C-alpha cells in the first residue's frame, strides 16, 4: 500500500483498513482526520496524542521484523528498549509479567487500569498493550518466536511524564508502588524476548479491582528501590544481600547528618573534626550500619531475632555485627577468610533454612523502614 492510497479516507476507515480496527468495538486509540494529509492519533492507553501523516501509518502497518521496527523507530524519534518496550513523547511502555489482570475484553476504559501516581506527577498504569507496542514490539517478536503470546494480550506498564534516561528508575519505583497498593496482583519485570523462560507467577487468591492511588511518595534514589524489588524476587540468601544494599544506600544519609552536627558544634576544633571524620572513614561500613539500625530497630525486633536464634543477645550492637558478618559470608566466598561461607543450597537437613528465612524477613522489614525514612522525598 502507498501513502496516497489513504487520500480521502477518514480516520476510522484507515484504522480498519490498516490495522483491522473494528469501528463498532471499543478501542484504546483512534484516528481523526485534520486535513487532506494529516490525522491526529489519540491514544488513551498511552495518554498522549500526536499528529501523523499517511506515510507514518503505512510504514507502521508494514513493520513485521525487529529490523523493521528499529528502522521505523529511528525515523520517527521512538526509542526501543532492549527488554521489550519503547519510549515516545515522554512516555514509556514496557512489558510486565503479571497475573491477576482481567482478560483484555474486560479492560476497555481507563477506569479498568491499575494506576498509581506520585506527588511529583509520575504516573504509571498496568493494562494491555497499546497499538504501538503491538506493532513495534509484539508483532516482530511473534515473527521469530511462535510461542509468543498474541500481541494484543500482552500486559504492559505505561509510565507518563518521564525523561528517557530515567525510565529504568521510574519503572522500578512504579513496580514498588504497584506491588504495595495492589498486593493481590503478581507483577514482575522479565525480558519480552525470553517469555518462554519466564517463571510462573502465583495466581491471586481473589479478584483485585482496578483503581488509582495518588500522591504516593517519590524519590530520585531509585537504586535502593531496585534492590528492594530484586530482593522480593529472590531466595533468602541473595535476597538478604539485596536488602542489605538498601540499608547501605542510607549510609551517606547517616554520615552526612553526623558530620553536619559536628560542624555546627563550635566546641569541636577543626583538628578534632578531621580526626572524627577519619575515625569514621576507617570503619565506615560497620559504623554506618550500626547508626542506621539504631534509627529503625526496636526492642521487639531484637527480642524476636533472639527468639529465632539469629542473634545471641538482643542488642543493636550484636545485630549490626551479625548482619555485617552474614553479609561478608554471602559476598565473599573464600573459606577461612570469614567466619562462615553461606551456600544457597536447595535442600538442607539442618535448621539453616529456617534461619535463612528469619534473616530474610528481618532484613525485609528493616529495608522497608529505611526506604520510608531516608529514600523517599519528604
Rosetta blueprint (number, residue, H / E / L):
1 X L
2 X L
3 X H
4 X H
5 X H
6 X H
7 X L
8 X L
9 X L
10 X L
11 X H
12 X H
13 X H
14 X H
15 X H
16 X H
17 X H
18 X H
19 X H
20 X L
21 X L
22 X L
23 X L
24 X L
25 X L
26 X L
27 X L
28 X L
29 X E
30 X E
31 X E
32 X E
33 X E
34 X L
35 X L
36 X L
37 X L
38 X E
39 X E
40 X E
41 X E
42 X E
43 X E
44 X L
45 X L
46 X L
47 X L
48 X E
49 X E
50 X E
51 X E
52 X E
53 X E
54 X H
55 X H
56 X H
57 X H
58 X H
59 X H
60 X H
61 X H
62 X H
63 X L
64 X L
65 X L
66 X H
67 X H
68 X H
69 X H
70 X H
71 X H
72 X H
73 X H
74 X H
75 X H
76 X L
77 X L
78 X L
79 X E
80 X E
81 X E
82 X L
83 X L
84 X L
85 X E
86 X E
87 X E
88 X E
89 X L
90 X L
91 X E
92 X E
93 X E
94 X E
95 X E
96 X L
97 X E
98 X E
99 X E
100 X L
101 X L
102 X L
103 X L
104 X H
105 X H
106 X H
107 X L
108 X L
109 X L
110 X H
111 X H
112 X H
113 X L
114 X E
115 X E
116 X E
117 X E
118 X E
119 X L
120 X L
121 X L
122 X L
123 X E
124 X E
125 X E
126 X E
127 X E
128 X E
129 X L
130 X L
131 X H
132 X H
133 X H
134 X H
135 X H
136 X H
137 X H
138 X H
139 X H
140 X H
141 X H
142 X H
143 X H
144 X H
145 X L
146 X L
147 X L
148 X L
149 X L
150 X L
151 X H
152 X H
153 X H
154 X L
155 X E
156 X E
157 X E
158 X E
159 X E
160 X E
161 X L
162 X L
163 X L
164 X H
165 X H
166 X H
167 X H
168 X H
169 X H
170 X H
171 X H
172 X H
173 X H
174 X H
175 X H
176 X H
177 X H
178 X H
179 X H
180 X H
181 X H
182 X L
183 X L
184 X L
185 X L
186 X E
187 X E
188 X E
189 X L
190 X L
191 X L
192 X H
193 X H
194 X H
195 X H
196 X H
197 X H
198 X L
199 X L
200 X L
201 X L
202 X L
203 X L
204 X L
205 X L
206 X L
207 X L
208 X L
209 X L
210 X L
211 X L
212 X E
213 X E
214 X E
215 X E
216 X E
217 X L
218 X L
219 X L
220 X L
221 X L
222 X H
223 X H
224 X H
225 X H
226 X H
227 X H
228 X H
229 X H
230 X H
231 X H
232 X H
233 X L
234 X L
235 X L
236 X H
237 X H
238 X H
239 X H
240 X H
241 X H
242 X H
243 X H
244 X H
245 X H
246 X H
247 X H
248 X H
249 X L
250 X L
251 X H
252 X H
253 X H
254 X H
255 X H
256 X H
257 X H
258 X H
259 X H
260 X H
261 X H
262 X H
263 X H
264 X H
265 X L
266 X L
267 X L
268 X L
269 X L
270 X H
271 X H
272 X H
273 X H
274 X H
275 X H
276 X H
277 X H
278 X H
279 X H
280 X H
281 X H
282 X H
283 X L
284 X H
285 X H
286 X H
287 X H
288 X H
289 X H
290 X H
291 X H
292 X H
293 X H
294 X H
295 X H
296 X H
297 X L
298 X L
299 X H
300 X H
301 X H
302 X H
303 X H
304 X H
305 X H
306 X H
307 X H
308 X L
309 X L
310 X L
311 X L
312 X L
313 X L
314 X L
315 X L
316 X H
317 X H
318 X H
319 X H
320 X H
321 X H
322 X H
323 X H
324 X H
325 X H
326 X H
327 X H
328 X H
329 X H
330 X H
331 X H
332 X L
333 X L
334 X L
335 X E
336 X L
337 X L
338 X E
339 X L
340 X L
341 X L
342 X L
343 X L
344 X L
345 X L
346 X L
347 X L
348 X L
349 X L
350 X L
351 X L
352 X H
353 X H
354 X H
355 X H
356 X H
357 X H
358 X H
359 X H
360 X H
361 X H
362 X H
363 X H
364 X H
365 X H
366 X H
367 X H
368 X H
369 X H
370 X H
371 X H
372 X H
373 X H
374 X H
375 X H
376 X L
377 X L
378 X L
